[in-house]
Amino acid sequence: MQQFQRYYKSGTCTIQNRFPQGVTSTNTISHKYSFSKPKSKAEAKQFAAKKHSEAERRRRMRINGQYATLRDILPNLVKMDKATVLAETVRQVRELRKTVSDLEGVCGGSSKDCVFPGGADKLSLENGDGDDDKGLVKVTFSCEDRPGLISAVARTLRSMKGRVVKFEMVTLGGRTKSVLWVQGLSGGNEGIGMLRRALKVVIDRPNLPGISKRSRLT
């Protein structure tokens, strides 16, 4: 005859085997059981509400951080409330767009001859065709202005054994356009191609880590 005693609260099973002639064998086997019940609807609802509240808190922190940045960079900001900050931001953007439109009109629609930086990133290299530019490579690029940009370009030119003999730069509205006349490059068209690839890496680098740029070099 076999007797089975199961104790679910303690997670222990005791099995006793009784044999004739007074011989008794007892085997005890212990198991761990998990009797956790599914969360109730009320608990699930409370957990979802807590998760939503935490996400909403992080969202408000990001928004407040962006407002703080706008308050720091907007000039002549008198009031600091959010409505005033947004209104001034819209006004500044409209003013900048009008300025860019007026400058494009001054350039006559020709981006090649325009001295002002355009809205798209560009990089071009060409051999000098004038008497004064003979033997020089003209490098022209437009991109977002950022600290250390020109230093990085200069290091790239030195690594290619190039020397800048003339340099022009115009910065407007967070954009910059630079024209460099470079001397001492070797390798002909192959050397120019290598320099272009190296400069593209420098100029096309995002302003901040993890942020991709809206426009790429063409």
Order of alpha helices (4+ residues) and beta strands (2+ residues): beta-beta-beta-alpha-alpha-beta-beta-alpha-beta-beta-alpha
